[in-house]
Amino acid sequence: MMDQKVRLEILSNRFQAIVDEMAQVISRTAHTVFVKETQDYGAVLVSRNGEVFAAPRRYGVLMMVGMPMDGAISYLGEDVQEGDIFISNDPEATEGMCTHLSDIFLWKPIFYRGNLICWTWSFIHVSDIGGRVPGSIAPSSHEVFQEGIRITPQKLFRAGKLYKPLLDMILANCRTPDQNWGDMKACLAGLATSEARVVDLVDQYSFEIIDQSVDDVLNYAEKQSRRIIEHVPDGTYHFHDYIEADMVGLGLIRIKVAMTISDDEMLLDFTGTAPQVRAALNLPTYNKTGHWMLITGLVNWICTQEPTIAYNAGLVRPMKVNIPRGTILNPEPGAAYGARYSTSHKVCDVTVGALAQAVVNELPATDSGQGSILLVSVPDMKTGGSKVSVIQPIVGGAGGRPMDDGVDGTMVILNFLKNIPTEIFENEMPEVLIHHYGLREDSGGAGEYRGGTGIEIEFETSVPYTSITSRCMERYVFGPPGRLGGEPGATGYTLFNPRTDRETNIGKIDVLEMQPGDRLRIGTQGGGGYGDPLNRPLEKVAEDVSNGLVHQRTCENLYGVIIRDGRIDKEATRKQRAKLQAERGWNEPPLFGFGEAREIYMSKWTTEIEDALSNAIKDLPIQLMQFLHTRLQRDISTMLENGENVNPKRVEAMVKQHQELMLASHA
């Protein structure tokens, strides 16, 4: 008789092997570069009640353990039989399983001798799902109807037979039907593979043992997760940061969290977070415990603390959330969701920022904060239609770590997004030529452990009416904060027709049209530095300068290292470091290095003022809440710039005055 603990470990690894193989099948059979190269797809096994009990740790999207499947399952009711395959991309009908329309989910039940064992689940991010712009996603979209066709949970296959009218309707409403169907068939291959492997496993062990083991691996991960959380000091830790919505005229949008640790559980309370917006930045979480787009940074922290933890939804069970309805993290139906990753990543930054106050030496500095997808659409001169493709994921560097530098050119939080080889992209899209793609000098924040560098990419189009979108561009206003004396990373930039008399710094992209000969150059952010830059070994600084990662002026002004004729001048360096140490205003390193721009902003826009505005509008109808938040944020900013006194009582009075004026106009 096999020991129960031994069997649990064996089956946990068998479940892991099944989803790994499933993910590999999808990757190897996909059609678009965004799936087969960048790997924006998912593959998981799901319990009967909707919890992920096995997810890949090396292939596809690696953050799916907190994906809530219960809403989609309940939507289906009891009309489920062998051979059925379901499809949806609708955030509202699935209650936060889907989070924007570009993610198409395909899933099927796995039966054994007439009994439902579990579900096998997959998704792919399609390059186009219809809507107002090529690629479907633009930050300026303000309602879901602008973002493409919405598919409520339906049967794509009925008892093993394709329901072609549904497929035809979906493909008729997108710009890349052949590519989309090719990627969907890759998902179908993955589902078939995982179904066969699960049935083989049941044949080997019995239905009863596998059924019990699904619950056991979930409970095991929960137990491990609670043990890790238990070592965090009890208390409530506050942090906030801002989504930069200036490209759609909305300014800075606050994400605020109060993280309460109590024994082996945490509560993430997002009260005070900005209302939902008239832009594609809304994140439909439906207030679900451990929702995957709220807890990514926390899951990474747990996996760092316990690398062998069972990787499933059990580890997010202790992560409770409270998100007021009508906020950007829990919007009302009908909102636009396409660029919701900007919001998700900012949530990661604020939750990690809160946790870093409790366990100071366990978390890295802030990474670049940008998980943008650079997408191009060109006219297809042969068919008269459009060709749509991703050029690259436009991410920046990772934050410096407690024991090592940040990773250059990518982020830990998005390390599953692989870059696309230039040759492969240009072969599929010869109308676009990549001129430069490499690391960005002097972008990583200075620190004892340097922040990872960002990237730079420059490309040119040869055809008219080339359309560019790059959703989720972030940290062009405030650089990623450093940690424990580290400096913030560099902000991003976008240059249109660089090095010409038409060069323009256009900032974040919404939708950009390019004509033949036009060029675009984008530089992404570096991660924040970790620890005092004056403690960085001299040889490390010199090596960074030699490799083109740190500029000479940064070497001298932030690291205090003097290099002459390629050699370190140790005496001059000693004097320079002593001088820099005497000039700075702290003896103990600050926990966060926000940088001058954000320090100035926070000195004017105090937490008290922001809280007063949030509290004054929180009970209003959503449209009025949105309007007043935007209008008063603008008015208060003007008042603060003019040196006027703004306090919570004045903010409350301004809200009341605007309400009265609007009521009077409708009388």
N, C-alpha and C positions, 0 to 999 in steps of 0.2 A: 504494500500500500504506500503510494507516494505521499511524502509529507506535504501538508497543505501549503506551507510557506514556499517550499521548493516549486510546487506546481504553479503557484501564483506568479513567481518570478519567471518561470518558463513561458506561461501563457501571456504575460505582459510583453515579453520579447517577441512571441509569435504574433500577437496583435500588431506590434510595431513593425515587424517584417512585412505583414500584409499591406499596411498603408504605404510603406516605403516602396514596395513593388508596384502598387497601384499608382503612386505618384510618378514613378519612372516610366510606366506605360504611357501615361498622359503626356509627359514631356517628350518621349521619343516618337509619338505619333501625331503631335500637334502640327498645325499648319502655319501659324503666325509667329513672327520673331518674338512677340511679347510673351507668348506662352513657352515656346520651345527654347528660347534663349534667356529672356528676362525672368521667366518662371513665375509669372503672376497667375497662379492657379492653386487649387487646393484639393486635398484628398484625405478623407477621414472616415472612421467608423463611428457610428452613433448608436447609443442605447435606445431601447424602445420608447423611453420618455424624453429623448431629445438631448442627451448629454454626450459630448465627444469622449469616447473611451480609448481612442488611439489616434495619434496624429503624427505626421512625419517630423523629424528633427533636422533633416538635411535637404529635403526637396520641396519645391513650391513655397507657398506662403507658410511661414513657420509660427504664426501667431493664433492659430485657429482653435486652440483648446477651449477658449471662452465663447465660441460661436453658439448662440442660442437657437436650437432647432425645434423647440417645443411649439412655437407659434405656427410654423409650417406644418408640423404633424397634426396639430389640432384642427387646422384649416381643412385638412383632407377628410376628416371624419373617419368612418369605418369602411369606406369604399376603397379598400386596398387588397390587391391579390398578386399572386406570383406573376412575374413578367412585367408588372407595371413599372414605368419610369416617369418620374415627375420632373417638372421644370418650373422655375420662377426666377424673377429678378426684382420682385416688388417688395421694398422695405416695409410697406404698411401692412400688406396682407400676411407677411411672414413675421411681423412684429420684431424687426431688428435682426433677423437672420441675414437677409440681403441688406446692404447698406448704401448701395447706389445701383442704378439700372444697368451699368456696364458689366456687373458681375452676374453671369448667368449660372444658376445652380441646377444641377441634375442629380437626382438621387433615386434609389430604389430600395424596396424592402428585400431582406434576405430571409427566405423561409427554409425550414427543414422539416420535411414530412408534414407539411401543412401548418407548422407552427412558426410564427415570426420570431426570428432570433434577434435581429438588429437591423439597422439601416446602413447602407454604404452611400456616401455623400461626396460630391465633387463640385467645384466651380471653376470657370475660366473667366478671365477678364477679356471681353471681346473688344476689338479695336474700334468698333462702331456699332451702336444699337439704335441709330436714327437720331432724331432731334434736330435742333436749330443749327448746330455746327458740326463739321466733320470731326469724328471722334467722340461726338455726343456731349462732351463735358466742357463747359466754360464757366469760370467763376461768376460771371454776370447773369447767368440763368437764375431766375428767382422763383420758379415753380416747377414741379416735377414733370409737368406736361411738356416742357421745353427740352427735356433730356433724353427723349427716345420712347420707344414702345414699352409699355408696362405689362408684364406677364404675371398675372396672379397664379398661384399654384394650380397646375393642371397636369393631366396625364399626356405626356408626349408619346409614350408607348402604352397600349392597353393590352394586358395579358400577352406581352411580347410582340405586338403588332404596332408599327409606327402609325400614329394618327397624322397623316400628311396634311390635312387642311390647317392644323395648328402650326406645323412647321412652316408651311408656305406663307402663312400670315406673318410669322415672325421674320422670316428672311426677306419678305417683300418690303419690310419697314426699316431696313438698314442698308448702309452703303457698301458693305463688304459681305454679301450673303455667302459666297463660296468659302471665304476664309472662316466665317463664323460657324458654318456647318462642319467644316473640317475640324475645327477645335472642339466642337460639341461631340463629334464622333470619337475624338481622342478621349473625352470624358466617358463616353459609353464603353470604350475598350477598358478603361480603368475600372469602371463599375463591374463589368463582367469578370475581370481578373480577381478583384477582391471578393466577389460573391463565390467564385469557385474555391478560393483559398479558405474562406470561412466555412463552407460546407465540408471541405476536406478535414478541417480542424474538428468539427462536430462529429464527423465519422470516427475520428481517432479517439475523442474523449467522451462523447455523449452530449446530448442537448442540455441535460441538467447541469453538468459541470461547466460548460461554456457559459450558459445562462448565469450561473452563480458567479463565474469569474469576471463577467462584465461589471457587476456590482462591486466585486472585491477589488479590482484594479482602480476603480474610481474612489473607493473608500481609502485605499492604501495611499493614493496621491494626496487626498485630503489630509490624512493623518500626517504625512511628511510636511505638507505645506503649513499646517498649523504649528508644527514643532519649530519651523523656521520663524514664523511670525511671532511666536511666543518669546523669542529672545530680544525683540524690540521693546524698549522701555514704554510702558503705558503712558498715554497722554494724547493731546490733540495738537497736531502740527499743521500750520497754515502756509499756503503758498499760492501765488497767482502769476500768470503771464498773459501775453496778448497775441491773438491772431492779427496779422497785418492785412486788413481788408481795404487798403487804400486804393487798390487797382479797380475796385468797384464803388469807390466813393464812400466807404463806411468807416474809415479810420481804424482805430485799434479796438478790438473786441476782447473783453476780459474773460479768461477762464480762471475760476477760483475754486480751490478745494480746501476743506478742513478734513484732515485724515486723523481719525481717532483709533488708536490702538488699545484694545482691551483684551488682555490675556492672549489668546491665540486667534483673534479675529480683528479685522480692520473694517472701518466704515469710511467710505469716501463720500462726503457730503459736498455737493457742488452748488449749494445755495449761494446766491450772489453772482453766479455766472450770467453773462449777457443773454438777453432774449434771442430767440431765433431771428435770422436775418433774411432780408430780401436778396439773397445771393446763394450760390451752390455750396455753402460751407456748413450746412446743418448736418448733424450726425444723429441718425435715428436709433437710439439705444433701447427705447421703451423701458428705461429704468431697470434693465435686467442685471441681476447679480453676476459679477465677473464678466460683463460683456467684453468681448475680445478687443474692441477698439477703445476701451477705457483702461485696461490693465496690462498693456503690453510691456511697459517698463518694469512693472512689479513682477510679472512672470519671469522676465529675464533675470531679475535680481534673485528670485527664488531658485531658478535653475543654476545660477552661479554659486549659490550657497550649497545646493545639493545637486551636483551634475547628473547623478544617476536616478533622479526622481522619476517616478512613473509620469509620463507626459500625457495628461488628459485633463478633462474638465474638473476632476476632483481637486486639483490644486487651486482653482479659482473659487471654490465654494466658500472659503472664509472671507471673500472680498465683497462685502455688501455695499450697495450704492444708494444714494438719495439724490435724485435729480428733479428739480421742479419742472412741471409740465410747461411747455411753451418757451423753454430755454433752447439755446443752440445745441445742447446735448440731448434734448428730449423734445423735439419740435412737434407741433401739431401736424396732422396729415396735410399733404399738398405742397410742403416745402420742397425746395431743390436740395439735392444731396450730392451731386456729382463730385465736388471737390472736398468731400468730407474728410479726406485724410489730413488736410491742413489742421483741422480741428482735433482729430484723433492724436496726431503727433504732439500738439500743444498740451493735450491732456496728459500724455506720457511725460512731458517736461515738468508739468506742475505736480504730478503724483510723485515722481522721482525727487523733485525739489523738496516736497514735504517730507518724504522718507529720509532724505539726506540729513535733515535736522536731528533725526532720532538715531541713525546709525551712520555717523559722520564719515567713517573710513571704509565704507562698503560699496560706495557708488561712484561712478565716474562723473566728470564734468559734463555739461550739456553738449549733446552732439549738434550737428549743423541745423537740425530742425526742418529741413526741406526734403520732402519725398515726392518731388515733381516728376511727371512723365512728359517728356518732350515729344510731341506728336506732330506729324506732317501729313497734309493731304494735297495731292496734285491732280490736275486733270489727266484722265486716261485718254491719250490722243487716239487710241485704236477704237475704244468702245464708246467714247463720249461720256463715260461715267467718271468716277473718282477712284484714285488709289489712296489708301490710308495705311500708315504704318507708324510705329513708335521709332524715334531716332535713338534715344537713350533714356534710361532713368536719370534724372538730373538731381543727384544727391550730393551731399557734402561730406566732410570728415567727421569722424567720431570724436567724442570728448576724451581728454586725457584721463587715464585710469590711475587708481591708487598705487599701482606697481609698474606701469608701463605707459608709453605714449598712446595717443589715440590712433586708430587705424586711418591711414590716408585714403581719400577718395571714396569712402563708403562709411556707412553708419552701422553700428551693432544692431540698432533697432530695425534696420531694413537690409540686413546683410543677405537676405534671400533674393533681393532684386539684383540679378546679375547684369553686367553690361553686355551690350550687343556688339560683337566684332564688326568693325567698320566695313570690312570686305563683304560680310553677309548683308548688312543693311544696304550698301551701295549696289549690290547685285540685285536686290529686290526693288530698290528705288533709285535707279540710275539718274533720275532727274535732280537728285540732291547730292552734292559733293562735300564730304567732310574734309576741311582744311587742317584742323588742329583738334586734338583730343588728348588731354594730359592733366597732370596735377597742377594746382594753382599755387604759385610762390607766395609765401608770407601770409597765408590765410589761417593757419592753425593758431589758436591762442597760446601765448607764451606761458610756460609753467615748468616746474621741475620735471613734469611729464607733459610734453607738448601736445596740444590738440592736433588731431588729424587734419591734413590739408584738404581743401575742397578740390574741385576739378574745373577745367575750362574746356569749352567746346566751341568751335567756330565752323559754320557750314554755309554753303551758297546754293541757291536754286537756279536752274536754267530754264524754267518754264513759267508762264504767267499764271496768276491766280493761285499761287501756292499759299495754303492756309496753315498757320502754325498755332497750336495751342500748347500751353505748358501749365497745367493745373497745379495747384498746391505749392506755388512759389512762396517762400517764407523767409523771414529774417533778413530783409532788406533795410529795415529800420533799426532794430536792436540786434546786436550780435549775440551768438550763443554764450550764455554766462560761463565764466570760469569757476573753479571751486578751490577753496582753501588757499587763496592767494594767487591763483591762476588768472590770467587775463582772458577776456572774451575772445571768441573767434571773429574773423572778418565777416562783414555782411556781404550779401550777394550783389551782382550787377548784371545788366543786360545791355549790350551795345548794338544798335542797328547801324549797319554799314560802317564798321570800325575802320579807323585809319584813312578815312576819306573826308572830303569837305561836307559830307552829309551825315557824319557820325552823330548819333543821338543816344543818350542814355535813357532808355525807355522804361526802366524799372521792371516791375512784374508784368507778365503777359496775360491778357485775357484771350483775345483772338487777334492775330496779326496776319495781314496779307502781305506777301512778298512777290516781287516781279523779277523777271530774268536779270541776273547779275547781282541781286541784293544778297547781302551777307548778314548773319546774326552771330554774335559772340556772347556766351553766357559764362559767368564765373560764379561758382557756388561757394557756400560758407565753409569755413573751417570749424572744427570743434573747439570748445572752450579748453583752456589749459588747466592742469591740476597741479596744485602746490606752487610754492614760491619759485619764480623763474631764476632768482639769484642762487638757488640751490642746485640748478641743473649742472651736471658735470661739464667742464669746459670742452672736453673732447666731443661730447654729444652736440653741443652748440656748433662747434667748428664743422662737424660732419654734416649738419643740416645746412649750413651755409654752402659748403662744397657741393652738396647735392641739389642746390637750388630750391630748397624748401623754406629757408629763412633768409630774409634780406639782411645785408650788412648793417643797415640802420637799426633794425630790430635787434640784431646781435649785440649792438653797443648800447641802445637806449633801454631795452627791456631785460636782456640777459646780462648786461654789463661785461661782455666779453670783447676784448680788443684784439683784432687779428691784423697783423701787418705782414705783407709779403707772403701770405699763406700760412703764417705761423702765429700761434697764440702768444701775445705779449703778457706774460703772467703778472708782472709788476703793475703794468698799466691796468690790467683786468682787476687786480686786487683793489686799486684805488677807485676804479670806476664802480665796482660793486659796493664799496663802502660809501661812495657818494650817493648812489641810488638808494641805498638802504636808509641813509640819513634824511633824504628828501621826502620819502613817502610818509604817509600819515598814519601808519599803524605799526604796532609792535607784534600783535598777534594777527595772523592772516585772517581776513574776512572769509566767512563761509561761502559767500557768493561774490563773484566779480562781475557785476552787471554792465560795467562800462559807463562812460560819461553820458551818452545820449539817454540811456534809460534812467540813470540817477537823476538827471535834470527833469525828466518827465515825471518821475515818481515824487519829486519834491513839490511839484505843482498839483498834479493829479493824485492827491493823497488817497489812501485806502478809505478814509472817512467820507470823502466826497464821492468816490465810486460806490461805496456801500449805500450812501444816501440816495443816489440816483436809482440804483437797483431796487431798493426797498420802496421808493415812491411810486414806481410804475408796475410792480410785480403783480398786482391784482387787476390790471386793466385788460381789456380785450386785446388779443394778440396783435392785430393791425395797429391799434393805437399805441401799444407798448413798443412796437418796432419804430413807429414814426417818432414818438417822443424821445426814445433812447438816442436815435440818430440826430434829431434836431437839437436836443439839449446837450449832447456831447459836443457838438459843434459850437453852440453858444457859450458853454462853460469854458471850452478851450480858448475862445476869443477873449473872454473875461480874464482868464488866468494870464494870457499873454500880455494883456493891458495892465496887469498888476492889481486888478480888482480883488477884493476880499470875497471869497466863495467859501461858504460853510454849509453843513448839512441842512440847517433851517432854511437857508436861501434856496438851496436846491429843491427842497420840498415845496416852497412857495412858487418856484418857477414851474414845477409840474402842475400844481393846482391852477396856476394862471393859464397855462396852455389848455388844460381841460376845459376851463370855463369859457375860453374864447372859442373852442371848437363846438361846445354845446350851444353857445349863443348863435353861432353861424348856422346851426341846424334847427334853430327854434322856429 
